Amino acid sequence: MVVVVVVVVVVVVLLVVVVLVVVVVVVIVVVVVVVVVVVVVVVVVVVVVVVVVVLVVVFC
């Protein structure tokens, strides 16, 4: 009986650890994706601003 309880506790603890690791990995992936999207948006905005400024300077 004691062996069964110990095995069940170990399995439950392992499952909890696996779930926590998966959650941490998912959070890290989401953060990386958000950072990449923000960087891409900033780069696009900077490029658009530079192009507009160059066009204004050239045509004015």
C-alpha positions, 0 to 999 in steps of 0.5 A: 500500500505504501509503495502504491502511494509513493508511486502515485505521489511521484507520478503526480509530482512529475506531471506537475513539473512537466506541466510547469516546464511546458507553461514556461516554454510557452510563455518564453515563446510568446514573449519572443514572438511579441518582441519580434513583432514589436521590432518588425513594427518599429523597423517598418515605421522607421523605414516609412518615416525615412522614405517620407522625409526623403521624398519631402526633401527631394520634391520640396 
